[in-house]
């Protein structure tokens, strides 16, 4: 009996890149009533509703304290949102004391409850969550200049 042959690898065929699993997939299921888009961002998954980024799902091996759901918000809304999410805080890996982005930490005892509450707010179009990224603000078409009279 002959020796077993190794499977042949055809030149030019690249291996299929394994797609990362979606962290905290239940969040996407909870906002399913909305039309939304996801995009990879910084090794995480960004979620957009219309032209606004509303959150980022992060589950990475580095800076584990910042794993969870990153809420796109502004400092003016931190106080009222903290009333809804007791463990919400600024993202530590940014190095600033306070940032516009806030995290619902995955290791908090009420993480899933808070995550689902955040989804309810997003579905209800709560103005405290979501912001138009700078790049999308700049890319909006400008109106044509008005013709000058002669």
C-alpha positions as CSV (number, residue, x, y, z in Angstrom):
1,X,0.0,0.0,0.0
2,X,1.4,3.5,-0.9
3,X,2.0,6.4,1.4
4,X,-0.8,8.8,2.1
5,X,-0.7,11.9,0.0
6,X,-0.9,15.4,1.6
7,X,-3.9,17.5,0.4
8,X,-2.8,19.7,-2.4
9,X,-2.8,23.4,-2.0
10,X,-3.6,25.3,-5.2
11,X,-1.5,28.3,-5.9
12,X,-3.4,31.5,-5.8
13,X,-6.1,30.3,-3.4
14,X,-5.9,32.2,-0.1
15,X,-7.1,30.7,3.1
16,X,-10.5,32.1,4.2
17,X,-10.0,34.6,7.0
18,X,-12.0,33.5,10.0
19,X,-14.5,36.2,11.0
20,X,-14.5,37.3,14.6
21,X,-17.7,36.5,16.5
22,X,-19.9,39.4,17.5
23,X,-19.4,40.4,21.1
24,X,-22.6,40.8,23.1
25,X,-24.8,39.7,20.2
26,X,-27.9,40.1,22.3
27,X,-27.5,43.9,22.0
28,X,-28.0,43.7,18.2
29,X,-31.0,41.5,18.7
30,X,-32.4,44.1,21.1
31,X,-32.1,46.9,18.6
32,X,-33.5,44.8,15.8
33,X,-36.6,47.0,15.4
34,X,-34.3,49.7,14.0
35,X,-32.5,49.7,10.7
36,X,-28.8,49.7,11.7
37,X,-25.4,49.1,10.3
38,X,-22.3,47.5,11.9
39,X,-18.7,48.2,11.0
40,X,-15.4,47.0,12.5
41,X,-13.6,49.7,14.3
42,X,-10.5,49.4,16.4
43,X,-10.9,45.7,16.8
44,X,-14.5,46.2,18.0
45,X,-17.9,46.5,16.4
46,X,-19.4,49.9,15.9
47,X,-23.2,50.2,15.5
48,X,-24.8,53.1,13.5
49,X,-28.4,54.1,13.3
50,X,-28.9,56.3,10.2
51,X,-25.9,58.8,10.3
52,X,-25.2,58.4,14.0
53,X,-22.9,56.1,15.8
54,X,-24.7,54.9,18.8
55,X,-22.5,52.3,20.4
56,X,-19.4,50.1,20.1
57,X,-19.3,46.5,21.3
58,X,-15.9,45.7,22.8
59,X,-14.6,42.4,24.0
60,X,-10.8,42.3,23.7
61,X,-8.0,40.6,25.7
62,X,-6.2,43.9,26.4
63,X,-7.6,46.6,28.7
64,X,-10.4,44.2,29.9
65,X,-11.8,46.9,32.2
66,X,-13.0,48.7,29.1
67,X,-14.8,45.6,27.7
68,X,-18.5,46.1,27.4
69,X,-20.8,48.5,25.6
70,X,-19.4,51.9,24.7
71,X,-22.1,54.6,24.5
72,X,-21.7,57.5,22.1
73,X,-22.8,60.5,24.1
74,X,-21.5,63.9,25.2
75,X,-20.5,65.2,28.6
76,X,-23.7,67.2,29.0
77,X,-25.7,63.9,29.2
78,X,-23.4,62.1,31.6
79,X,-25.3,63.1,34.7
80,X,-28.7,62.0,33.5
81,X,-27.4,58.8,32.0
82,X,-25.6,58.0,35.2
83,X,-29.0,58.0,36.9
84,X,-30.0,55.2,34.6
85,X,-26.6,53.3,34.6
86,X,-24.9,53.3,38.0
87,X,-21.7,51.6,36.7
88,X,-21.3,53.8,33.6
89,X,-18.0,55.5,33.4
90,X,-15.5,57.1,31.0
91,X,-13.3,54.7,29.0
92,X,-10.0,54.2,30.8
93,X,-7.8,53.3,27.9
94,X,-8.3,56.8,26.4
95,X,-6.2,58.1,29.4
96,X,-8.5,61.1,30.0
97,X,-10.4,61.6,33.2
98,X,-13.7,62.3,31.4
99,X,-14.5,61.4,27.8
100,X,-17.6,61.8,25.7
101,X,-17.7,58.1,25.2
102,X,-18.9,56.1,28.2
103,X,-18.7,52.4,28.9
104,X,-21.2,50.0,30.5
105,X,-18.5,47.6,31.8
106,X,-19.0,43.9,31.0
107,X,-17.8,42.9,34.4
108,X,-20.5,45.0,36.2
109,X,-23.1,43.0,38.1
110,X,-26.0,44.6,36.2
111,X,-24.3,44.6,32.8
112,X,-27.0,42.7,30.8
113,X,-29.8,44.7,32.4
114,X,-28.0,48.0,31.7
115,X,-27.2,46.9,28.1
116,X,-30.8,46.1,27.4
117,X,-31.9,49.4,29.0
118,X,-29.4,51.3,26.7
119,X,-31.0,49.4,23.7
120,X,-34.4,50.5,24.8
121,X,-33.2,54.1,24.8
122,X,-31.6,53.7,21.4
123,X,-34.8,52.2,19.9
124,X,-36.8,55.1,21.5
125,X,-34.3,57.5,19.8
126,X,-33.2,59.0,23.1
127,X,-31.2,62.1,22.1
128,X,-28.6,61.4,24.8
129,X,-27.2,58.4,22.9
130,X,-25.7,58.8,19.5
131,X,-23.6,61.3,17.7
132,X,-22.8,62.1,14.1
133,X,-19.1,61.2,13.6
134,X,-16.9,64.2,12.5
135,X,-16.1,62.4,9.2
136,X,-19.8,62.1,8.3
137,X,-20.4,65.8,9.2
138,X,-17.7,66.8,6.8
139,X,-18.8,64.6,4.0
140,X,-22.3,66.0,3.7
141,X,-22.8,67.6,0.3
142,X,-22.6,71.4,0.4
143,X,-25.3,73.4,-1.2
144,X,-24.3,75.0,-4.5
145,X,-23.3,78.7,-4.3
146,X,-26.0,81.1,-5.3
147,X,-25.4,82.7,-8.6
148,X,-24.4,86.4,-8.4
149,X,-26.6,88.9,-10.1
150,X,-25.2,91.1,-12.9
